[in-house]
Amino acid sequence: MKNKILLYFLLLIAFAFGSKSCMNEENKSKKAENSTTAVKEVLSEKDVKSPLEKGKEIAQATQAALGKNLVQAIGESGTAGAIEFCNIEAIPITDSLANIHLAAVKRVSDKNRNPDNAANEAELAYINEAKNQLAANQSIKPQVKDQDGKWLAYFPILTNAMCLQCHGKSDQVSKEALAKIEAHYPNDKALGYGENELRGIWVIEMEK
Ligand code: HEC
């Protein structure tokens, strides 16, 4: 229990300092609230689920919350504006409730935009596997493993047409959006994608 509380505080601190400075506090907490609520809804169901099922639902709920924020941000401020305010940033989601066995949620990529989202070696191995499955026209299999006494699950994130205004080829990204991307992410690697490509993965860490 002590460990869990400690972990919670560490993650809370990481969240407070890890978020990009260009997002204002009000937006940050609003977004965290949206995503956390979505995840809580999944986890509050009392039925017993496998870590894979649970992880999948968390990834889907987070993706949906993030997608909603993204569409809203683009609608309010346009594509370039949405980048400027970093409204699309994924939030590390944590919860201290003892019956909610969630440690952390993150999005990583082999071609990351935000330097904080670079995939580590194990994540890169899964990304390569997933890319091979996609190239062979197979559906991408999620993965779950036991790591240091926790469940660690990976799920693919694929592109659709909407993503390409910020992750597509040079003729699909407006000059204005490109300028904002360059200004905020000087080491960006996340351009040049087409539809239905592997943009990255969800990494869901769950307490046992
Ligand atoms: C309005 C522009 C915009 C759109 C549209 C957009 N993204 Fe992004 N995306 C970004 C920005 C900016 C970041 C960096 C966020 C950060 O700082 O964490 C990012 C980061 C990511 C990451 C995290 C890894 C990384 O590169 O840092 C993934 C995965 C991702 N986007 C997938 C998608 C997918 C899939 C779609 C379409 C469903 C999409 N994005 C649509 C702007 C966009």
Residues whose N, C-alpha, C, O or C-beta is under 5 A from the ligand:
A	BS01	HEC	T79 A82 I83 I88 E89 A90 R107 V108 S109 K111 N112 R113 N114 N117 I157 L158 T159 N160 M162 C163 C166 A190 R199 G200
